Amino acid sequence: MKYIIALLLTLGINTVQAEAIAQSPNEGGGFIVLTNEICVVNKKTFSELRRVYSYTQSGLTQEGCFMLEDDTVVVVWESGNKRRYSASGFTLINRGKNI
């Protein structure tokens, strides 16, 4: 799983439009969504990190940046909270494209 997510991130760097690449259900009945978009916070670019967002069934959202560390997705949310999620809990999103 880590290899596939890393490959998708590498292939997606040059895309014009950000795309969701993987998702994992969250406790709020929504999803945590990993994208291939380079993370920008307060107009500062973090080229080694990618954008992540989360939403709940009731519509609450949050954004942050993520990176892969071994078989773990490490997320720093906009609130400053840092969380670690198992990469195996994420499902690749089928965009109808061949890898």
C-alpha positions in Angstrom: 0.0 0.0 0.0 2.8 2.4 0.9 4.5 1.8 -2.5 1.2 2.5 -4.4 0.5 5.7 -2.5 4.1 6.9 -3.0 3.9 6.0 -6.7 0.6 7.9 -7.1 2.1 11.0 -5.4 5.1 10.9 -7.6 3.1 10.6 -10.8 0.6 13.3 -9.7 3.1 16.0 -8.9 2.9 17.5 -12.4 -0.9 17.6 -12.7 -2.6 20.9 -13.0 -5.6 19.9 -10.9 -5.4 18.2 -7.5 -6.9 14.8 -7.3 -7.9 12.6 -4.4 -5.8 9.5 -4.4 -6.9 7.5 -1.3 -9.5 7.7 1.4 -10.2 6.2 4.8 -13.5 6.2 6.8 -13.4 8.4 9.9 -15.3 8.3 13.2 -17.6 11.1 12.0 -19.2 9.0 9.2 -17.1 10.7 6.5 -13.7 10.2 5.1 -10.0 11.3 5.4 -8.9 12.0 1.9 -5.3 12.1 0.7 -4.6 14.2 -2.4 -1.6 14.6 -4.8 -1.7 18.4 -4.2 1.5 20.0 -2.8 0.7 21.3 0.7 0.6 25.1 1.1 0.0 26.7 4.5 -0.2 30.5 5.0 1.2 30.9 1.5 4.3 28.8 2.4 4.8 25.7 0.1 5.9 22.4 1.7 7.0 20.5 -1.5 7.7 17.3 0.5 4.2 17.2 1.9 0.8 16.7 0.3 -2.7 18.1 1.1 -5.2 16.0 3.1 -8.7 16.9 4.1 -11.4 15.3 6.2 -15.1 15.7 6.4 -17.9 14.3 8.6 -21.4 13.2 7.8 -22.6 16.4 9.3 -20.4 18.5 7.0 -17.6 19.5 9.4 -14.3 19.7 7.6 -10.6 20.1 8.3 -7.5 20.3 6.2 -3.8 19.6 6.8 -0.7 18.1 5.3 0.5 14.5 5.2 3.5 12.4 4.4 4.3 8.7 4.4 6.6 7.2 7.1 7.1 3.5 6.7 3.5 2.1 6.6 2.0 5.0 8.3 0.3 8.1 7.0 1.4 11.0 9.2 -1.0 14.0 9.2 -0.6 17.4 10.7 -4.0 19.0 10.8 -4.6 22.7 10.6 -5.4 22.8 14.3 -1.8 21.6 15.0 -2.8 18.1 16.0 -0.5 15.4 14.6 -2.0 12.0 14.0 -0.7 8.7 12.6 -2.9 6.4 10.6 -2.1 2.9 9.3 -1.7 3.1 5.5 -3.6 -0.2 5.2 -6.7 1.6 6.4 -6.7 3.7 3.2 -8.4 2.6 -0.1 -7.1 3.8 -3.4 -9.6 5.9 -5.3 -10.3 4.6 -8.8 -10.0 7.5 -11.2 -10.3 5.4 -14.3 -6.6 5.8 -15.2 -3.9 3.3 -15.5 -0.9 3.5 -13.2 
